[in-house]
Amino acid sequence: MPNVMTQDAVSLLKADHREAEDLFKKYETAKDAGKTAEKHEIARKVCAALLIHMEIEENIFYPAARGATGDDDKLNEAEVEHSGAKELIMQLGDLKPEDPMFDAKVKVLSEQIEHHVDEEENELFPEVEDSDLDLDDLGEQMADAKAALQEQHGM
């Protein structure tokens, strides 16, 4: 029986985008207030959320979108952007929050994600919504995968 609370694929991804934006804003507030432990926890949360988000996009959403739209250029670019974000996340994992480069890396990650979100929401998502892709079914698959990944990572 389908979960009546399941979002369609695009709505699920947009909700993830809003969550990341909110966490990045909270990070800036904690940074400005000199709350090192708090900003470290927020950075950990946003990085974990982004990694899960990217995994469901890459393994479920992008292949379906590629098949439905045939837009290899946008999807290839999105995957390259993910690669850059993952690299920054790995670098952040090697740093202490007191490191002078920590804030700079979080800021650049935030800017990269902002750019990526803008392109997805204004270019890719409208294409997908205009296709014949079953976004409700896809959203259910993505929600199930996201929940499993969150449980696997103790979130």
Salt bridges, closest charged atoms under 4 A:
ASP16 OD2 - HIS53 ND1 2.84
ASP16 OD1 - LYS146 NZ 2.35
GLU21 OE1 - ARG18 NE 2.81
ASP22 OD2 - LYS26 NZ 3.30
GLU28 OE1 - LYS31 NZ 3.40
ASP32 OD1 - LYS31 NZ 3.94
GLU38 OE1 - LYS35 NZ 3.95
GLU41 OE2 - ARG44 NH2 2.67
GLU57 OE2 - HIS53 NE2 3.31
GLU57 OE1 - HIS82 NE2 2.77
GLU57 OE1 - HIS116 NE2 3.77
GLU58 OE2 - HIS82 ND1 2.73
GLU58 OE1 - LYS86 NZ 2.83
ASP71 OD2 - LYS74 NZ 3.00
ASP72 OD1 - ARG66 NH1 2.84
GLU79 OE2 - ARG66 NH2 3.28
GLU81 OE2 - HIS115 NE2 3.18
GLU81 OE1 - HIS116 ND1 2.54
ASP103 OD1 - LYS39 NZ 2.73
GLU119 OE2 - HIS115 NE2 3.15
GLU120 OE1 - HIS17 NE2 3.00
GLU120 OE2 - HIS116 NE2 2.97
GLU121 OE2 - HIS17 ND1 2.71
GLU121 OE2 - ARG18 NH2 2.98
GLU127 OE2 - LYS74 NZ 2.65
